[in-house]
Amino acid sequence: MRSILLIEDEPAIADTLIYAFETEHFTVHHALTGGDGMAALDQHHPDCVLLDVGLPDGSGFDFCQQIRARSAVPILFLTARDSEIDRILGLELGGDDYVTKPFSPREIVARVRAILRRTDNGTAAPAESAAAAGAGMLHHDPGAMRIHCAGTALDLTAHEYKLLLVLLSSPGRVFTRDQLLDRAWDDPGAVTDRTIDAHIKSIRSKLRSIDPAAPDLIQTRRGLGYLLVSSH
């Protein structure tokens, strides 16, 4: 049974979504605040997160960044804010979809099913990150906060782990150095672009030590940034 983490402070909206998902045989964990949602994320390791942008203890965008620092779980934003810049920001921060209120609960269920099909080809893999299917050799264990390459746990520093997790969240997507700095460092202004280059070099070396014959999974797009390629 697939599981959903719903972080939503409006009881009426939460109740209709919980009913819709449970009717479709999903397990739903509900949190009223972002802080409680982060605790539930660590406890339950859901297959998808439904994240309200306007929460009583902070912005859903900020909590999205916290989630992305520790997990590649798919995130669907729920919000009353329908401006283009908000939608772009939500997707740029690592969201997989963005739905504005009011919405149909059945539509949300359908969107979540579509996200899960894209991320894991419809196979149930609750113990793994949804991004594991997208980058064949790499698998993320969010509970242990470890990334495995070809079954071997990588010995990563905290920033290397966060960097690789950002890349793993969207295989094939080019992330600029600024985007990587913003997502992997609490104070990105305290470091430089060269810091990213040095950490990427170290990650590549550790990946190569697992399988020296394998092609580089992290590619450089000159003048643009870095991307994680699928090994399929």
N, C-alpha and C positions, 0 to 999 in steps of 0.2 A: 504494500500500500504506500503510495507517494504521500509526502508530508509537505505542508505549507506553513510558513511562519507569517502571520498577519500582524503588522504593526500599525494599528489604527486606533485613534482615541475617540471616534464617534460611535457610540454603541449601536445606533440604528444601522449604520453602514456595516459595521463589523458583524452584526447578527445576520444580515442578509447574505453576506459573503460566506460566513461559516456554514450556514444552511446549504447554500449552493454547492460548496465544495464537499461537505459531508454527504450530500445527496449523490455526488459523483464518486464517492468512496475515497476521498482524500482524508488524511488526518490533518487537523488544523490546530496549530498552537497560536494563541492570541495574546498579544501584549499591547497595553494601552500607551506605553511610552517608549521612546527610543532606548533608554537605559535598560528597561525590562526586556526589550527586544534583543539587545545585544547579549544579555544573559541567556535568553531562550535559544539564540543562535548557537551558542557554545554548548548548551545542554542537549538540544534536539537534532542539530545538524540537518535542517530541512532541505528539501529538494528545490524549493523556490521561496523567495521572500516577496511579500506584498508590502510595500513601504509607503506610508502616507508622508507627504512632504511637510505638512503643517502639524507638527507634534508639540505637545505642551512643554517638553524639556529640550527642544532644539529643532533644527531643520533636518528634514529627511535627507537632504543632500549631504549634510555633515555625517549623518549616520551611515549613508551609503559609502562614504570614504572609509569609515571605520570598518564596515563589513568587508570592503575590498582589500583592506590591509591584512585580513585574516582568512578570507574565503573567496572562492570564485563562484559561489552559489548564484544562480540567476536572480535578478532583482526586477520587479515590475513596480513602477511608481504609481501611486494613486494620489491625485491632487485636484484642487479646485482651480489651480493656476494654469491657464491654457495659453500663455504667451509663448511665442516661438523660442525666445531666449531661454525660458525655463525648460522647455522640452529638450533643447540642445544641451543645456547644462546637465540635465539628468542623464542623458545618454553619454555625454563626455565623461561624466564621473564614474561610469561603469554600469549604468542601468541597461537592462535588456529591452524594456518596453516602458511606455508612458501613457497612462490613461487619465483623462480628465473627468471630473464629476459634473453632472450625474452620469452614471453608467449602468449597464445591465449586468447583474451578477453572472448571468450565463455567458456574456461576452468575456468577462474576466476569466472564467473557467476555461473557455476556449483559447484565450490568449496564453494562459499558463500551459495548457496542453501543447500548444504550438511551440512555446519556448522549450519545453522539455524534449519535444521531438527533435528540435534543432540541436540541442546541446548533448543529448545522449542517444539519439536515434531511437527513442522510445523504449530503451531497455532500462529496467529498474536497477539502479546502482546507488542505493541510499548511503552506503558507506564511503562513497567517493565524491569528489568534486564533480559538478556537472561538466566542467571543462575538460575532464579527463578524456572524453571521447573525441574532443576536438584536436588534441595534440598527443598522438598515439603513444609516444615513449614516456610522457610525463603524467604523473598522477598525483593529485593533491589530497592529503589526509587532513581535513580541517580540524578534527579533534586533536590530533597530535601536532598540528601546525608544522607538518613536514611535507616536502615534495620529493617524490621518488622518480628516478629515471631508470627505466627498464627494470623496475622492481627493487632497485637499490636506493636507500635514503640518501639524499644529498646533504653534505655537511655545509650548510649555508649560514652566513652571518644574518642578523636580523634584517639588515637593509637588503642583502642579496635575496633573502626569502621574499621580502615585500616586492622587490623589483620583478622577480620571476613570477610571482603571483599576479601582478598587474598584467604582464605579458600573457600569462596563461588564461587570464579572464577573457581575452578576445584574440584567439589565434588568427593570424593573417592581418591583423590591424596594426598599422604603424602608429607607435606612440612617440611623440616628440620628447626631447630631453626635459623640457619644462613640465610636460604632463607627468613624466616618470618622477621627477623631483617632487611635484605637488602631491603625488599619491604615496610615495615611499618614505618621505621625510616629514617629521612633525614641523620642522622649521626649514622649508626649502630655501629660504633666503640666506641661510648660513653656509650653504655649499654651492659648488659651481657645476656647470655642465660636465666638466672633466671628471667630476666625481662619478657621474653616471657611467662614463666611458670606462673608468677603472673598475667599477663593480661589474659591469657587463663582461669585461675581459676575464675577471675572476670567475664569474658564473660559467662562461664558456669553457674555461680550463677544467672546472669541476665536472661539467657535463662530458667533456672529452675523456676525462679519466675513467668514466664508467664504460665508454665504448669508443676507443680511439678511431675506429673505422667509420663511425657514424657521421653523417654530414652535420654541419652546424645547424642547430635548431633555432638559434637567434641570428637573424640577419640584420645587416646594417643597410639602411637606405640613405645614401650619402646626401647630406644637407637636410634630411627630414627627421630621421630617428631610427628606432629599432622595432622589429616585429618578431613574434614567435611563429615559425612555420609549422604546419601540420606535417607529421611524418607519414601520413597515409598517402 
